[in-house]
Amino acid sequence: MLMPENGEGRRFQARSPGFIRRARLVNGLLGGWSIVVGTGSLVEAHLVSRLGLATSVPNLRGCGITAREVKDLVQEVLAEEGRLPLVLLLDSVASDQGQQLMRDLRRRLTKLQILLLVQDDSWISAAALAACQAQAIVHVQSFGNGTMIKALQALRRGQRFQDPLLKKRLQEQLQPPEAMTLSSREQQTLEGLARGRTNKQIALEAEIAATTIRDYVSSLCRKLGVNNRTQAVSQAMAMGLIGNRHGPRLAAATGQRSRAEATAAEATVARQPEAADVPSSDATAQPASPTTR
């Protein structure tokens, strides 16, 4: 959701003093470049071209809706003016958010400057941003708050720029969502899964029914958005809900034991419950019996 400027809700009103001030700054920064735009939307391409005509922007050379059109426009500017344009790409320009197009352009024209505008941030990840060939990346939700001005100023100085909002999105991906609240029993079950325990073993440790543990496992999978217990542990580790110290045991339990071995282990535990970990949520964990590993 776009946030209003100073609580006024007028970021894009043409007569707003803030909008007029920012528009003049942006136009001044863009004035030194010839501009090529790329988008995957016919409507956006049409509006951009009409806006260029309506506002008499001589340095707007055109808007392409395919990678080929964008490349042709860049070559036209280079051939006619002997200089490289500024390329404004929207991530709707291609299914890969324009990544291949940017690589192709930068491979041939290493000094070409590209500003990527992010409309759909579902593809954003640390790896994707690191691989992106754009020198500046701005989220469209930052329009009207001065971020575009900072991005253009950075490009003028030959520097890279990344919208702080994108960094916030990355941090949100690494943090458990607010709705991710685990009960003490769910946390205990999750810790048991991470140690490679079966439902019955976890139930013995917690002194509750195995069917109840089964329900907790289902609840964990639902909350974590996964399909099975192995994925649940991996996702929980990635979200910091449990420590990575459980990783080797999980791999040993899920990757090396056959189902028959797991069943035999359950039977052994059923006969010798005293060999399980101390069944108390506030007790110090003891080493498990070799028969349960």
N, C-alpha and C positions, 0 to 999 in steps of 0.2 A: 504493500500500500504506500502511495506517495504521501509524504509528511508535509504539512503546510509550512510555509516560511513564516517564522516568528508568530505562529498561531493564526495567521491571517487566512491561510488556505488560498493564496493568490500567486502561486509560483509562476503560473503561465498566463496570467491575465495581461494582455498586450499593453495596457495603460498603467500597470503597476510599476512604480518607480524602481523596485528591485529587479523586475524583469527587464525593463529598459536599460538599466545599468549593466546587467549581466550580458544582455544581447550586444551592447556596444563593445564590451570587452571581448566577447567571443568573436564578433565580426572583425575586430581589429587584429586579433591573433590569427584568424583564418586568412586575412587579406594577403599575406605573403606567399600563399600556396595556391596552386591550381588544385581543385578538389575533385576527386573521383569517389562516388558512393557505390556501395554494393549491398543489396538486400534481397531476400527471397520473396518479398511481398510486392505484387504488382501495385497494390494500393499505395504502399510506402514509396515505391519508385515514382509513381505518378505525382504524389504530393510533393516529394523532394524536387522534382523537375519543375512543377508549377510554382513552387516557392522560390526557386532560383530565378524564374522569369518575373514573377510578381515583385520581387525585391531587387531586381536588376543586379544579381550577383554574377559578375562577369567571370569570376574564377571558378564557378561550378561548371565542370565540363560534362557531367552526365551521371546517370545512375544505372548500373547494370543489375540484372536480376539473375544472371548466371555467372559462373566463374569465367567463361569465355568472354562475355561482354565486359566484365571488369578488366580483364587482361588487355582487351582491345583498347579500352578507354585509356589505360595507363600508357600503352604504346603510342597512342595518338598524341597525348600530351608531350611525351618524350620526343617524338619526331617533330612536332610543330614548335615546341618551345625550348627544346634542348635542356630541359630540367625535369626532375621527378615531381609528381604530384603528391599530395597527402591523400592517402586512401582511408576513407571512413567505411568500415565494414560492420554490418549488423550480423549477429550470429545466426540469423535466419537465412543467410545467403546460401547455406548448404547444410546437408544433414550432419556433417562433421564440424559444424559451426565455423566453416571457412578455414579450417586448419590446413588442408591440402592446398587451397588457393594461396594462402599466405606463404606456405613453404615454396610453392612454385614461383611466386613473385619475388621473394627474398633471395631465392637461388640465383635468379638472373640479374636482379637489381638489389645488390646488398645494402645500398644506402636508402632504399625506399622506406618511407615512414608510414606505418599503419596504426590506426586507432580502431580498436575493436569495441563495439557497443554490445553489451550483454543484455539480452531481453529475457532469456530463459536460463536461469543459473543452475538447473538440474545437472548440467554436465560439468560444473565447476568442481575441480579437485586440485590438490597440490601438484599432482603429476601433470594434469592438463594445463595448468597455468605455467608450469615450468617449461613445457614444450611449446607453448604458444609463441608464434613469431611476431606478434604485435608488440610494438614498443610501449603502447599505452592501452590500458583496458579500463573501461568505464561501464558501470551498471546503469541502465536507463533509469532506475529508481533514484539515482543520484542527480538526475537532471534538475537544474534550478537551485542547487545548494552550493554552487561554486566549484564542484568537482571537475566539470568539463574544463573550466578555466585553468585549473591547476594542471590538468593533463596536457592541455595545449601549451602552457608555459614550459612544462617539462620537455615536450618535444622540441620547442624552440631552442632550448638549451642543450639539445642532443641527449637528454636523459630519458630513462624509462619511468613509467608511472603505472601504478596499480591502485585502483579504487579501494579505499579502506573498507567499503561495504563488502567487497569480495573476501577480504581477509576475515571479516566477521562471519561470513557464510562458512568459510573453512573451519573456523573455531566451533561453530554450531554443529558441524558434521562430526567433530571429534568429541563433543560433549553429549552426555545422556540427555534426551529431551526431558522437559519438566514433567511429562506424564510418566516417565520411567521411574516409578516408585516400587521397590520390591519389599515385600513383607519379610520379616525375619526368617520365616519358614522357606520362602522362595529363595532368599539369599543362601540359606543353609543347603537347600537342594542344589542350587547352582554351584556351590563350592564342592558338593559331593560329585556332581557331574564332571567338574574339572579335575577331580582326583581319579576319574575313571570308574567310579562306583556305579553299580546297577541300582535300579529303583529299590530292590529289596534290601540291598546293603545300606542305602541311605535311610530307608525306613527303620532298620534295626538301630542305626546310630541315633536317629531322632526319636525312637520309641513311638512311632506312629505307623499306621497301615501303609502297605506298599501301594494300594490304590490311591491313597491320598497323595503320595509322592508323584504318582503318575499324573494326577490332576495338576500338581505344582509344575511339573515339566511342561505340560500343555500350556499352562498359563505363561510360563517363561518364554516358550516359543512364540506365543501370540504377541507378547509385549515386545520381544526383540525382533519380530518380523522375520522369523526363520522357520524352517520346516522340520528340523530334527535336533536332537540333543548335541550332536557334534557342532552344528552350525551355531547353536545357542551359546556354547562355550567360546567359540571363536569370536562371535559378535560381542559377547560380554567382555572379553579381553580387550578388544579393539576400543570399546567404550569406557574401559577403565573400571568396570564393575567388579572385576576380579583381577588378581595379579597374574602376570605371565609365568610365574613360577610353576603354574599347573600345566603348562604346555606339554612338557615331555611325558607326563603321566597320561594326559589325554591322548596323545599320539600312540602311546603304548597300548592303551585300553581299546581305542577305536580302530587302530590300524593293524594291530598284530594279533589280537585275540579273536578266535573264532567264536561263533555263537554257542557252540557246544562247550567251549571252555568257560564262557561267561555263565552258562547254566550250571556247570559243575561248581563254579565259585559260589554261586548263590546257594546251592545245596549245602556246601561246606559251612557257609556262614550261618545258615539256618540251624545246623547241628551244633555250632560252636559260637553262639552270640557273644561270649565273653572275649573273643578274639578281635572283635570290631573296635573301632575307635570309641573313646569314652562318649556315651550317649547324652551329652549335655551341651547346650548351646554356649555356656559360659565356662566350660571346662577346657583344660589344656589338651590339645590333640596329642594322642600317643601313636607311635609307629604301628601301621597295620600289620596283621599277620601275613606271612608269606603266602598263605593259601588264598588270600583275598586279593592279591595283586595280579 
